[in-house]
Amino acid sequence: MSWVEVKDFFIGLRNDQVFFSYYRCQECELLYCPWYFSKDQIALLYAAMPDNTMGEDKSTVSRTQSAYANWIMSRKNTSNKRYLEVGPDIGLVANQIVKINKPEFVSFLEPNRSVRAELLESVAGVESKEVVDFIDELVTKDFSLIVGVHVYDHLLDPVGDLANLRTRVEVGASLSIVVHNESSLLRKFMGPKWPPFCLQHPQLFNPHTQKKLFAKSGWELLEVKRSTNWYHMKYFVSMVASILGLSISISKLFPNVEFPIRLGNTISMAKAI
């Protein structure tokens, strides 16, 4: 495909989805793409990204993100005294974590400048905060909690980035991530139609490969569990119809109620060792 064609396929869900070929690493068993976009191409693609609500009501998306935050903060020995979030988008998770317990300092690693105003507003009650484009620009060190929701599937060098983050925390600090699970039943049922097989993901995880990659980069995986997403019924049916190549008008037959569903994603907690 040409570069112009590829750009049109980078965002959104559709029946004619395209993706790079995935291979299984013989050492760590990670599912990854040996060939991918260059860093300059990635910068151009993400510069045009909309926020992660993808057209769903913000309040509904917030229910999903709040569940992440509540689970993270309920884990034993988790402290958000110095909080770093990687790829926070508009700050829905950070907003809830700050409500649970106000941190001394908040740092965000977010290169999408179009969401920064809303992101900073999400933690308006925290006096000390920063937003940077790259890990090496972070001023603060010794973070007590690092969070990344649907970020690590997008990284070109997940082990290197996790190792870099490890240098910025003390022993015992917490790291929590939400990722797609390529060993889930949904992935096996949908095959190549599984939405996470897309141009945005140079690799995809499962609980086993998470444990191996964490260990290689200075972290110990403590817990992995299936996570829950909230949707409006009409929105969800429209999304599924797009993936299956059906008319989205079928969504008119369904009530517009909110409901929870597990979609083959996981949330995990690790500690620095």
Summary of the structure (lengths in Angstrom):
residues: 273
radius of gyration: 18.3
end to end distance: 44.1
largest distance: 53.5
contacts: 835
relative contact order: 0.16
helix: 38%
strand: 24%
